[in-house]
Amino acid sequence: MVKPSASASVTIDGQRLWRTLVELSRYGAGAEGTGITRLSLSEAEVEARESIVRLMKEAGLTVWVDAAGNLIGRLEAFEGGGNGADEAPHLEAYAAKRDGAVVTGSHIDTVVQAGMFDGALGVLAGIEALRTIREHAIPHARPLEVVCFTDEEGVRFGAGYFGSRAMAGGWNGEWLELRDAEGITLRAAMERAGLDPSRCAGAARTRESVHAYVELHIEQGRVLEELGAPVGTATAIYGHRWLEASLKGHADHAGTTPMALRRDAAMAAAESMLAIERIALAEGGVAAVGAMRLGPGAINVIPGESVFTVDLRHERQESLDAMAVAVQDAIVRTADSRGVSAEIRVIDGAQPVPTSPRIHALIADSCAEIGLQANPLICGAGHDAVVMSELAEIGLILVRSKDGLSHHPMEWSSPEDCEAGANVLLHTLLKLANE
Ligand SMILES: [Zn+2]
C-alpha cells in the first residue's frame, strides 16, 4: 500500500476543466437563451459521446464502451515507475479481479433546454481527476475508472438510468421497445448509435469489480448558496412516496346552502394540506401538494369532489413510512369531520439511499485538506449514484448551484466552485484507491 499524503498538495487544472465544460456545452446548444438539448442517443448526444471518448484518450486512459453504451475510461493501478495506462484491460480477468476499481462518473444526456453542468460536470471532473493523477504519476493501489453513463435523465424514452441500471445488473429487456416522441424505439436508437441492443445485459458488473463509487454533481438546490459554501457532501438521497387523494362530498349551490350543511370537498382538501405541512415539519421531511383538481369546478358551486397529489420525501425509511401513515390518517380524519369521504392510493415510491459514512468521512477529510467545510446535506435529486449503491458503497460530492436553478438554460456553477469540487473528488478518489 502507498501513503496518500505524498499527493495531498496536487490539484486539478481548473482552467482545463472549465475549457472542457464549455466545449461540451456546444453539443446540442440551441438558439440564444434556449440552453442545451442533448437527449440520450440523439445525434447531438452521440457526437458529444465521441468527444468524451477523445478526451478520455487524450487524458491517457484506456477507453471502452460497455454493452449498455456506457463510456469507460480506466487508469490501471500504479505503484510507481512506468505508466499505469499503457496496458489494455483483459476484461474477463478484470471481472474476476478481487481488487475492485474506484469508480466515478455521471451522465452527459440532458433534459430539453437544459444547462451545461447537470451530469457533464461529474463526467468531466472525473476525467480531469484521473488525468491529473496520471500526469503527476501519483501512486494508487487500485485501478480508477470514470464512467459516462447512458441515459440518466429518462426524458427521451420515459425511463432513466439505463446505463447505471445495466451496470448494476438490473437491465430489463422490455426497455428496448420504449419509444420516443417520434416513435423511435430505444432499440433503433442504440443501433443508430452503433451499439448492439441485444448485448445490454452484458454490462452487469460484479460487486468485486467495484470497490467504491463517488459521484460529483451540481446541487440543483439552494442549500449551499444559503450557507455560502462552494461544496457539500450528501449524507443520503431522499426516498419518496407519492399519494393521490380523492375526496367526495356534495356539490351544492354556493348561495343557498348554509355553511353548516355543506360537504365541501375543497375545504376538506385545504385543511388536509395544512396538516400535511405540519406532519412534514414534525418528521423532519418535506412534502408538497403539486396538483389539484376540483369538481364540478364552477365559481358558484360548492365543490363536491377534489383530487390532489402528495409528494413526501425523507432520508430515513421509517420516517418516510411514518409520514405516509400520518398523512393518510390526517386526510381521512379531516374529510370525515366534514362529511366527506376519502380514498387514498400510493402511486409511486422509492427508498431513501444512504451514502457510505466511511466515504462521507473521506470526502470531509478531502474538503479539510483544501480548506473547505464539508457541509453535510441531504440530496433531493436522483443520480446514477442511487443505482450504483446496489453495486458498491457510494459517496456524493455536491457543487453549489446559482439560485438553485437546474434543468434550465440559466443553470450555473462558477469556475471556482467547479474547480473546488473537482479537487475534493481528486483527493477522495486517491484515498479510496489507496485503501
Ligand atoms: Zn444529473
Residues whose N, C-alpha, C, O or C-beta is under 5 A from the ligand:
A	BS01	ZN	D118 G119
